[in-house]
Amino acid sequence: MKRLLTLTTLAVCIIPVLVLAAGTDVSLTTSTIIQIGPYTLNVSGSPIALQSLTVNDNGTLSVTLASGSSITVSSPALYELSTDVQSDISSSICSTATSSLSLAYSGAGTVTNVITASSTSCSTATAGAPTAVSATAANGQATVSFTTPSQGGSPITSYTVTSSPSGITASGSASPITVTGLSNGTAYTFTVTATNSSGTGSASSASNSVTPSAPSTGGGRGGGGGTVSPAALAAILAPSASTTAYLNSLATSTVLGCPALMICTPNPTATTSHSFTFTLSLTAGSQGNEVTQLQQILVNLGYLTTSPTGYFGTKTEQALKKLQTAHGLTGVGVVGPLTRTLLNSLQPYSSNVSIQPTINTPVTTKYQFSHDLTIGSQGDDVNKLQTILNTAGFLKVSPTGYFGSMTESAAKAYQSAHSISPTGFVGPITRRELNK
C-alpha cells in the first residue's frame, strides 16, 4: 500500500505536516528522516514547495515538485541514490564520504521524480554516467566532450568513448577525447563511460550525430612551399623533347654540367673512376642508394648542410631546387630525366672527395612517423614523439608511450615553433616535419 503525503503548495519550512512512512507518523520539516524498507533517507530543502511525497510499495520514493522548487535526498549509510528524471538533477554525489541527490525544477506545472536507493554502497560504487555528451567531426575523427559524473567509491581514473556504428573506442583522463580511425562520410554517435577502482559505470546517453569528412584539397604544405600537381610531376619525370636540347647545350660548355655564363675547369684531384649513374626518378619520400648519392653531391656543392641519410625529405628537396635553379632548370625539387643528366655530369667535378658507391651498404634512416597521434594514443610512435619533444625542450617529463595533456601541450609548442597551426593533433603536416 502506498503511503502518501500531500502539501497543497505549502513550504515545508513554514508549516510542519505529517507523513506516513513504514506505518509510522513522521513530522516533515526542512530536514526530515524517512524510512523506506531497509533504507533511512534524509530529505531537506529550503524551502521545499512539494506537491506530494509518496513511499511506494516497491521501495521507492516519489517526489512531486512544483516549479521553482528543489529538494535534496541523502543516505547517511552511503547507499547509492538514483532518479528516473535525469534532467532535474542539480547535483549527484556518491563517494566514500557522501551519498546525496539534489533535484531542482523550474519548468511549468509540476514534475514527479522516482528516487531509488540501491543496496550498492557508495564506498564501493562505480562512477556515474557522464552527461551532456557532444561531438564535433573532423577528417577521419571526432572530438567528444562531456560533463564529469559522480566519482563513486573512488576517484575516476579514465573515460572511454565508444562510437556507433563500428564500436571504435578511445580513452583519456578528461574531456574532451578524440576518436580516430573513423570512416569519412559515415554518421556516428558516441557514448561515454567512466572507470574507477570499482569498475566501469553505466554508459551515457548518445551524443549528437556527426559525419567525418576529408578536408578540401588545395593550398600549400605546412612550413611554406607549394606542392607539384600530379600532371606537372608526370611531365617532369617523363622524358621529353627538351631533354635532347638540354644535352646539346651542355656539350658546348667548358665542363659538362657547368652553369650558364660561367667558365668551369675540371678538378684535377677529383677521383673520376666511380662514375655513379643515376637511373631512377626521385621525389620526396624516396629512399635508397641513389638518394644517398644525390645528398652527397648536394653536400659537396654546399647546397645541403646535413650528412646523407638515404631518405629524400624536405631539406633534400630544398637543396635540390637550389641546384636546379643554379643550372638553368626549373627548381621543382624532383629528379627527372633532365636532373639525372645534370647529376651524372656533375659527379667528377663536384668535390675533391670522391663519391663512393654504397650499393651493398644498408641505409640507416631516422624513425618515420606514419600514424596520426592525439589524446589517448599509445605505443612506440608516442614514445618516439615524446623523445623528440623532450630533446627539443618542449616536454619536461620522460617518455611514457601515452599521449596525455602534457604531450598535447608540448606538441602545440613544437607546431608553433615550426609554423604549423598549434592544434596538438599530430597529423600529416606535423608528421612530415618530424620525419625530416
C-alpha positions as CSV (number, residue, x, y, z in Angstrom):
1,M,0.0,0.0,0.0
2,K,1.3,3.4,-0.9
3,R,1.7,6.0,1.8
4,L,1.0,9.5,0.6
5,L,1.7,12.9,2.0
6,T,0.1,15.9,0.2
7,L,1.1,19.5,0.7
8,T,-1.1,22.0,-1.1
9,T,1.7,24.2,-2.4
10,L,2.9,24.8,1.2
11,A,6.5,25.4,2.0
12,V,7.6,22.7,4.4
13,C,9.9,25.0,6.3
14,I,6.8,27.1,7.2
15,I,4.2,24.5,8.2
16,P,5.2,21.1,9.6
17,V,3.0,18.3,8.4
18,L,2.7,14.5,8.8
19,V,3.9,11.8,6.5
20,L,3.1,8.1,6.7
21,A,6.3,6.2,6.1
22,A,6.6,2.5,7.1
23,G,3.5,2.8,9.2
24,T,4.9,5.5,11.5
25,D,3.8,9.1,11.7
26,V,6.8,11.4,11.0
27,S,6.9,15.1,11.0
28,L,8.2,16.5,7.7
29,T,10.3,19.6,8.3
30,T,13.1,21.2,6.3
31,S,15.2,18.2,7.4
32,T,13.2,15.1,7.7
33,I,14.1,11.4,8.1
34,I,12.1,8.9,6.1
35,Q,12.4,5.1,6.3
36,I,11.9,3.2,3.0
37,G,12.3,-0.5,3.6
38,P,15.8,-1.0,5.0
39,Y,16.9,2.4,3.9
40,T,16.9,5.5,6.1
41,L,16.9,8.7,4.0
42,N,17.2,12.4,4.9
43,V,15.0,14.8,3.0
44,S,15.7,18.5,3.1
45,G,15.2,21.7,1.2
46,S,15.0,25.5,1.6
47,P,12.1,25.7,1.0
48,I,10.6,22.5,-0.5
49,A,7.5,23.5,-2.4
50,L,6.2,20.0,-2.6
51,Q,3.0,18.7,-4.1
52,S,3.5,15.3,-2.6
53,L,5.9,12.7,-1.2
54,T,4.9,9.1,-1.7
55,V,6.5,6.0,-0.3
56,N,5.8,3.3,-3.0
57,D,5.2,-0.3,-2.3
58,N,8.2,-1.3,-4.4
59,G,10.6,0.5,-2.0
60,T,11.0,3.8,-4.0
61,L,10.2,7.4,-3.1
62,S,8.1,9.6,-5.5
63,V,8.7,13.3,-5.1
64,T,6.4,15.7,-7.0
65,L,7.9,19.2,-7.2
66,A,6.3,22.5,-8.2
67,S,8.0,25.0,-10.4
68,G,10.9,26.8,-8.7
69,S,11.4,24.2,-6.0
70,S,14.3,22.0,-5.0
71,I,15.0,19.0,-2.8
72,T,17.9,17.0,-1.5
73,V,17.7,13.4,-0.5
74,S,20.8,11.8,1.2
75,S,21.7,8.4,2.7
76,P,23.6,8.5,6.0
77,A,24.6,4.9,5.4
78,L,26.1,5.8,1.9
79,Y,23.7,3.8,-0.2
80,E,23.7,4.8,-3.9
81,L,20.7,7.0,-4.9
82,S,19.3,7.5,-8.4
83,T,16.3,9.1,-10.1
84,D,14.3,8.4,-13.3
85,V,14.3,12.1,-14.4
86,Q,17.9,12.9,-15.3
87,S,17.2,16.5,-16.4
88,D,16.1,17.5,-12.9
89,I,19.5,16.5,-11.3
90,S,21.3,19.6,-10.0
91,S,23.9,17.5,-8.0
92,S,24.7,13.9,-7.6
93,I,27.4,12.8,-5.1
94,C,28.4,9.2,-4.4
95,S,31.7,8.9,-2.6
96,T,33.3,7.3,0.4
97,A,32.0,10.3,2.5
98,T,28.7,11.4,1.0
99,S,25.7,9.9,-0.8
100,S,23.2,12.7,-1.9
101,L,20.9,13.5,-4.8
102,S,19.7,17.1,-5.3
103,L,16.8,17.9,-7.6
104,A,15.7,21.3,-8.9
105,Y,12.7,22.1,-11.1
106,S,12.0,25.3,-12.9
107,G,9.6,24.3,-15.7
108,A,5.8,24.8,-15.9
109,G,3.4,22.9,-13.7
110,T,4.8,20.0,-11.7
111,V,7.2,17.1,-12.2
112,T,7.5,13.7,-10.4
113,N,10.8,12.1,-9.7
114,V,11.0,8.4,-8.6
115,I,14.0,8.1,-6.3
116,T,15.6,4.7,-5.7
117,A,18.0,3.7,-3.0
118,S,20.3,0.9,-4.1
119,S,21.9,-1.8,-1.9
120,T,25.3,-0.7,-3.5
121,S,27.4,1.3,-1.1
122,C,29.0,4.4,-2.4
123,S,32.2,3.3,-0.8
124,T,32.5,0.6,-3.5
125,A,30.3,2.1,-6.2
126,T,31.4,2.6,-9.8
127,A,31.3,6.1,-11.3
128,G,28.1,7.6,-12.6
129,A,27.3,8.1,-16.3
130,P,28.8,11.2,-17.9
131,T,26.2,13.8,-19.1
132,A,26.0,16.5,-21.8
133,V,27.9,14.4,-24.3
134,S,28.5,16.3,-27.6
135,A,30.7,15.5,-30.6
136,T,32.5,17.5,-33.3
137,A,33.7,15.8,-36.5
138,A,36.9,16.3,-38.4
139,N,38.9,14.3,-41.0
140,G,38.6,10.6,-40.1
141,Q,38.0,11.5,-36.4
142,A,35.6,13.2,-33.9
143,T,36.2,15.1,-30.7
144,V,33.8,14.2,-27.9
145,S,33.1,16.5,-24.9
146,F,31.2,15.6,-21.8
147,T,30.4,16.6,-18.2
148,T,32.1,14.7,-15.3
149,P,29.7,12.4,-13.4
150,S,29.8,11.4,-9.7
151,Q,33.0,9.6,-9.0
152,G,31.6,6.7,-7.0
153,G,33.6,5.0,-4.2
154,S,37.0,6.1,-5.6
155,P,38.3,8.7,-8.0
156,I,37.7,8.3,-11.7
157,T,40.9,7.1,-13.4
158,S,39.8,7.1,-17.1
159,Y,37.0,7.7,-19.5
160,T,36.2,5.6,-22.6
161,V,34.3,6.9,-25.7
162,T,32.6,4.4,-28.0
163,S,31.3,5.0,-31.5
164,S,28.1,3.8,-33.0
165,P,28.4,2.2,-35.5
166,S,31.7,0.2,-35.6
167,G,32.3,0.3,-31.8
168,I,35.6,2.3,-32.2
169,T,36.9,3.4,-28.8
170,A,39.3,6.0,-27.4
171,S,40.3,6.6,-23.8
172,G,41.5,9.6,-21.8
173,S,41.7,11.1,-18.4
174,A,39.4,14.1,-19.0
175,S,37.1,15.7,-21.5
176,P,37.4,16.1,-24.5
177,I,38.6,12.9,-26.0
178,T,39.3,12.4,-29.7
179,V,38.3,9.2,-31.5
180,T,40.4,8.4,-34.6
181,G,40.0,5.8,-37.3
182,L,36.5,6.8,-38.3
183,S,35.3,6.5,-41.9
184,N,34.7,9.7,-43.7
185,G,31.1,10.0,-44.9
186,T,29.7,7.8,-42.2
187,A,27.4,9.2,-39.5
188,Y,28.4,8.4,-35.9
189,T,27.1,8.9,-32.4
190,F,29.1,8.4,-29.2
191,T,28.6,7.2,-25.6
192,V,31.0,7.7,-22.7
193,T,31.7,5.6,-19.6
194,A,33.8,6.4,-16.5
195,T,36.0,3.9,-14.7
196,N,37.3,3.9,-11.2
197,S,38.9,1.2,-9.0
198,S,35.5,-0.5,-8.6
199,G,35.0,-0.9,-12.3
200,T,33.3,0.8,-15.2
201,G,30.0,2.7,-14.7
202,S,26.9,3.0,-16.9
203,A,27.2,4.5,-20.4
204,S,26.0,8.0,-21.0
205,S,23.2,8.9,-23.4
206,A,24.3,9.1,-27.0
207,S,25.8,12.3,-28.4
208,N,24.6,14.2,-31.4
209,S,25.2,12.6,-34.7
210,V,28.3,13.8,-36.7
211,T,29.8,12.8,-40.0
212,P,33.6,13.0,-40.5
213,S,34.8,14.3,-43.9
214,A,38.1,14.9,-45.7
215,P,39.4,18.5,-45.9
216,S,39.1,20.2,-49.3
217,T,42.2,20.0,-51.5
218,G,44.4,22.9,-52.4
219,G,46.7,25.3,-50.6
220,G,50.4,24.9,-49.7
221,R,52.1,22.5,-47.4
222,G,52.9,23.4,-43.8
223,G,56.1,25.3,-43.4
224,G,55.9,27.1,-46.8
225,G,56.2,26.0,-50.4
226,G,53.6,24.6,-52.8
227,T,53.1,21.0,-54.0
228,V,53.7,19.8,-57.5
229,S,50.4,18.7,-59.1
230,P,50.2,15.1,-60.4
231,A,50.1,16.3,-64.0
232,A,53.2,18.5,-63.5
233,L,55.0,15.8,-61.7
234,A,54.3,13.3,-64.6
235,A,55.7,15.9,-67.1
236,I,58.9,16.3,-65.0
237,L,59.5,12.6,-64.6
238,A,58.7,11.6,-68.2
239,P,61.4,12.1,-70.9
240,S,60.6,14.9,-73.4
241,A,62.0,16.5,-76.5
242,S,63.6,19.2,-74.3
243,T,66.0,16.6,-72.9
244,T,67.8,16.4,-76.2
245,A,68.1,20.2,-76.5
246,Y,69.5,20.4,-72.9
247,L,72.1,17.7,-73.6
248,N,73.2,19.6,-76.7
249,S,73.6,22.8,-74.7
250,L,75.7,21.0,-72.1
251,A,78.1,19.8,-74.9
252,T,79.1,23.4,-75.6
253,S,80.1,24.2,-72.0
254,T,83.7,24.2,-70.9
255,V,82.8,21.4,-68.4
256,L,79.9,19.2,-68.8
257,G,77.2,20.5,-66.5
258,C,78.8,23.9,-66.0
259,P,76.1,26.6,-65.2
260,A,75.4,29.1,-67.9
261,L,77.6,32.3,-68.1
262,M,80.3,30.6,-66.0
263,I,83.7,29.1,-67.0
264,C,84.4,25.8,-65.3
265,T,87.6,23.6,-65.3
266,P,87.9,20.0,-64.1
267,N,89.2,19.4,-60.6
268,P,92.5,17.6,-61.3
269,T,92.5,15.9,-57.8
270,A,88.9,14.5,-58.0
271,T,88.5,10.8,-58.4
272,T,86.5,10.1,-61.6
273,S,86.7,6.3,-61.6
274,H,83.4,5.8,-59.7
275,S,81.1,7.3,-62.4
276,F,78.0,6.6,-60.4
277,T,75.0,6.7,-62.8
278,F,71.6,7.9,-61.7
279,T,68.8,5.9,-63.3
280,L,65.7,6.5,-61.1
281,S,63.2,9.2,-60.7
282,L,63.4,10.6,-57.2
283,T,61.0,12.7,-55.2
284,A,60.0,13.5,-51.6
285,G,59.7,10.1,-49.8
286,S,62.1,8.2,-52.0
287,Q,64.8,6.1,-50.2
288,G,67.9,4.1,-51.1
289,N,71.4,4.4,-52.5
290,E,70.5,6.9,-55.3
291,V,69.1,9.3,-52.6
292,T,72.4,8.9,-50.7
293,Q,74.4,9.7,-53.8
294,L,72.2,12.7,-54.5
295,Q,72.6,14.0,-51.0
296,Q,76.4,13.6,-51.1
297,I,76.6,15.7,-54.3
298,L,74.4,18.4,-52.6
299,V,76.7,18.3,-49.6
300,N,79.8,18.6,-51.7
301,L,78.4,21.6,-53.6
302,G,77.3,23.3,-50.4
303,Y,73.5,23.1,-51.0
304,L,72.9,20.6,-48.2
305,T,74.4,21.0,-44.7
306,T,73.5,17.7,-43.2
307,S,75.1,14.3,-43.7
308,P,73.4,11.8,-46.2
309,T,70.7,9.7,-44.7
310,G,69.3,7.9,-47.8
311,Y,65.8,9.4,-47.2
312,F,64.5,12.2,-49.5
313,G,63.0,14.7,-47.1
314,T,62.2,18.4,-47.2
315,K,65.8,19.5,-46.7
316,T,66.9,17.4,-49.6
317,E,64.1,18.8,-51.7
318,Q,65.0,22.4,-50.9
319,A,68.7,21.8,-51.6
320,L,67.9,20.1,-55.0
321,K,65.8,23.1,-56.0
322,K,68.8,25.4,-55.5
323,L,71.0,23.1,-57.6
324,Q,68.4,23.0,-60.4
325,T,68.0,26.8,-60.4
326,A,71.7,27.3,-60.5
327,H,72.0,25.2,-63.6
328,G,69.1,26.7,-65.5
329,L,66.5,24.1,-64.6
330,T,63.1,24.7,-63.1
331,G,63.6,24.4,-59.3
332,V,60.9,21.8,-58.6
333,G,62.9,19.6,-56.2
334,V,62.2,16.4,-58.3
335,V,64.9,14.3,-60.0
336,G,63.6,13.6,-63.5
337,P,65.4,13.0,-66.9
338,L,67.0,16.5,-67.1
339,T,68.1,16.5,-63.5
340,R,69.5,12.9,-63.8
341,T,71.6,14.1,-66.8
342,L,72.9,17.0,-64.8
343,L,73.8,14.9,-61.8
344,N,75.6,12.3,-63.9
345,S,77.6,15.1,-65.5
346,L,78.5,16.9,-62.2
347,Q,79.9,14.0,-60.3
348,P,83.6,14.0,-61.5
349,Y,83.9,17.8,-60.7
350,S,81.8,18.1,-57.6
351,S,84.5,17.9,-55.0
352,N,88.0,16.8,-54.1
353,V,86.3,14.0,-52.2
354,S,85.2,11.2,-54.4
355,I,81.7,9.8,-54.0
356,Q,82.0,6.1,-53.3
357,P,79.0,3.9,-54.3
358,T,77.4,2.1,-51.4
359,I,75.2,-0.4,-53.3
360,N,75.6,-3.2,-50.8
361,T,75.6,-1.0,-47.7
362,P,72.1,-0.8,-46.0
363,V,70.9,2.7,-45.4
364,T,70.0,3.6,-41.9
365,T,67.1,6.1,-41.8
366,K,65.7,8.0,-38.9
367,Y,62.4,6.9,-37.3
368,Q,59.4,7.6,-39.6
369,F,56.1,8.6,-38.2
370,S,53.2,7.0,-40.2
371,H,50.1,7.3,-37.9
372,D,48.1,10.2,-36.6
373,L,48.6,10.8,-32.9
374,T,46.2,12.5,-30.4
375,I,45.0,12.4,-26.8
376,G,44.6,8.8,-25.8
377,S,47.1,7.4,-28.4
378,Q,49.6,4.8,-27.1
379,G,52.6,2.9,-28.4
380,D,56.1,3.3,-29.9
381,D,55.0,6.3,-32.1
382,V,54.0,8.2,-29.0
383,N,57.3,7.2,-27.2
384,K,59.3,8.5,-30.2
385,L,57.3,11.7,-30.3
386,Q,57.8,12.3,-26.6
387,T,61.6,11.7,-27.0
388,I,61.8,14.3,-29.7
389,L,59.7,16.8,-27.7
390,N,61.8,16.1,-24.6
391,T,65.1,16.6,-26.5
392,A,63.8,19.9,-28.0
393,G,62.8,21.2,-24.6
394,F,59.1,21.2,-25.2
395,L,58.3,18.3,-22.8
396,K,59.7,18.2,-19.3
397,V,58.9,14.6,-18.4
398,S,60.4,11.3,-19.5
399,P,58.6,9.4,-22.4
400,T,55.8,7.2,-21.2
401,G,54.3,6.0,-24.5
402,Y,50.9,7.5,-23.6
403,F,49.6,10.7,-25.3
404,G,48.2,12.8,-22.5
405,S,47.5,16.5,-21.9
406,M,51.2,17.3,-21.2
407,T,52.2,15.7,-24.6
408,E,49.4,17.6,-26.3
409,S,50.7,20.9,-24.9
410,A,54.3,20.1,-25.9
411,A,53.1,19.1,-29.4
412,K,51.4,22.5,-29.7
413,A,54.6,24.2,-28.8
414,Y,56.5,22.2,-31.3
415,Q,53.9,23.0,-34.0
416,S,54.1,26.8,-33.2
417,A,57.9,26.6,-33.5
418,H,57.7,25.0,-36.9
419,S,55.0,27.4,-38.3
420,I,52.2,24.7,-38.0
421,S,48.8,25.5,-36.7
422,P,49.1,24.6,-32.9
423,T,46.3,22.1,-32.5
424,G,48.2,19.4,-30.5
425,F,47.0,16.8,-33.1
426,V,49.9,15.1,-34.9
427,G,48.6,14.8,-38.4
428,P,50.2,14.6,-41.9
429,I,51.7,18.1,-41.8
430,T,53.3,17.6,-38.3
431,R,54.5,14.1,-39.2
432,R,56.2,15.4,-42.3
433,E,58.1,17.9,-40.1
434,L,59.0,15.2,-37.6
435,N,60.2,12.9,-40.4
436,K,62.7,15.5,-41.8
